[in-house]
Amino acid sequence: MGLVAAMTLAVRLGKTSRVDLARLEHLCEAWSLPVRLPKSFSPEAVLTALKTDKKRMKGTLHFILPVGIGEVMDCDDLDLEDLKQVLADLRRD
């Protein structure tokens, strides 16, 4: 689910294509892996947990985002509102 969230975030930021995201979701579904979060999932709880996450270095969150299949980039200027919106969008309807 984390990879789907990261790819969705990368699409939102214009770093990768919706085609790659669709391919990833299709592969996850083929292996019975989740591509949506439970409706009860709280994006705010994730943001709170990230304040103490290992990805936090010198007060900044570092994320590795996919820019294509097999390609990634380091992102340390992420707007947490983008992450919050992606997590909210990934909840099941």
Helices and strands as residue ranges (DSSP letters): H 2-12, H 18-30, H 43-50, E 56-57, E 60-61, E 63-68, E 71-75, H 80-89
